Amino acid sequence: MKRWLATAAALALAGCEGREAPAPEPSPVPTTTSASIIRPDVEVERIAPALEPLEASVTFAEGGDTLSDDALADLEAIMDSPQMEAGGDIVLRGHTDSLGDDEANLRVSRRRAELVRDWLVERGVDPQRIGVVALGEQRPIAPNAHLDGSPDEAGRAANRRVDVSIAVPGDAAGAAEEATPTPAADAAAAEDAAAS
């Protein structure tokens, strides 16, 4: 019997030599796709991500109160943002490095913020949306000097800026935060601080 099985197996294998297995039949491609893998009759609603407030900076790395090419590029990006189009309040906070006295730095930081405001208004932004705050050297984002006391030119350049905050209309969380008051309240507080 073993011999018979071996012969039958050899004959079966010999019969398969030279032949290719038939290709599998392609399965039909569905013409419609289901929105849900669980229930094909349920459509899935796509929700767009919520618009977040914009925090950006306009650089004045070269110093002074004129708009450089880098500052203009920063402003163009801000103008093209969806937050600008949404129409929320805008707060411009002017900053300087630590060179000069406090009063002079407050004046320079205000001029920088007003320059940004004027540029935005010239491009159609409603001036009622914009608040200006002068902070001078009070809020650096980088060191103005190295640990040995020598000037940190890169740090000083980073500190010469106008921070732009654009709120999203109807943002209840943003309205509740005390850190981001309305432009009018922020400007009034800065005026009080500058007067004292």
QUIVEN-V428183 format. One record per residue. N is the residue number from 1. RES is the residue in one small letter. D_CENTER is the distance of its C-alpha to the mean C-alpha in whole Angstrom. Layout:
N;RES;D_CENTER  N;RES;D_CENTER
This chain:
1;m;81  2;k;78  3;r;80  4;w;79  5;l;75  6;a;75  7;t;76  8;a;75  9;a;71  10;a;72  11;l;73  12;a;70  13;l;68  14;a;70  15;g;70  16;c;66  17;e;66  18;g;65  19;r;63  20;e;59  21;a;58  22;p;57  23;a;53  24;p;52  25;e;51  26;p;48  27;s;46  28;p;45  29;v;42  30;p;40  31;t;40  32;t;37  33;t;35  34;s;34  35;a;31  36;s;32  37;i;34  38;i;36  39;r;37  40;p;37  41;d;38  42;v;34  43;e;31  44;v;28  45;e;26  46;r;22  47;i;20  48;a;16  49;p;13  50;a;13  51;l;10  52;e;8  53;p;9  54;l;7  55;e;7  56;a;8  57;s;11  58;v;14  59;t;16  60;f;20  61;a;21  62;e;24  63;g;25  64;g;27  65;d;25  66;t;25  67;l;22  68;s;22  69;d;21  70;d;18  71;a;17  72;l;18  73;a;15  74;d;12  75;l;14  76;e;14  77;a;10  78;i;10  79;m;13  80;d;12  81;s;9  82;p;10  83;q;10  84;m;12  85;e;15  86;a;15  87;g;17  88;g;16  89;d;17  90;i;16  91;v;16  92;l;17  93;r;18  94;g;20  95;h;21  96;t;23  97;d;25  98;s;28  99;l;31  100;g;33  101;d;34  102;d;32  103;e;33  104;a;32  105;n;29  106;l;28  107;r;29  108;v;27  109;s;24  110;r;25  111;r;26  112;r;22  113;a;21  114;e;23  115;l;23  116;v;19  117;r;20  118;d;23  119;w;21  120;l;19  121;v;22  122;e;24  123;r;22  124;g;22  125;v;20  126;d;23  127;p;23  128;q;24  129;r;20  130;i;20  131;g;21  132;v;22  133;v;22  134;a;24  135;l;23  136;g;25  137;e;25  138;q;25  139;r;21  140;p;21  141;i;18  142;a;20  143;p;24  144;n;26  145;a;29  146;h;30  147;l;32  148;d;35  149;g;35  150;s;34  151;p;31  152;d;28  153;e;27  154;a;23  155;g;22  156;r;24  157;a;22  158;a;18  159;n;20  160;r;21  161;r;17  162;v;16  163;d;13  164;v;12  165;s;11  166;i;11  167;a;13  168;v;13  169;p;17  170;g;19  171;d;17  172;a;20  173;a;18  174;g;16  175;a;20  176;a;21  177;e;20  178;e;22  179;a;19  180;t;17  181;p;21  182;t;21  183;p;21  184;a;25  185;a;25  186;d;23  187;a;25  188;a;28  189;a;28  190;a;27  191;e;30  192;d;32  193;a;31  194;a;32  195;a;35  196;s;36
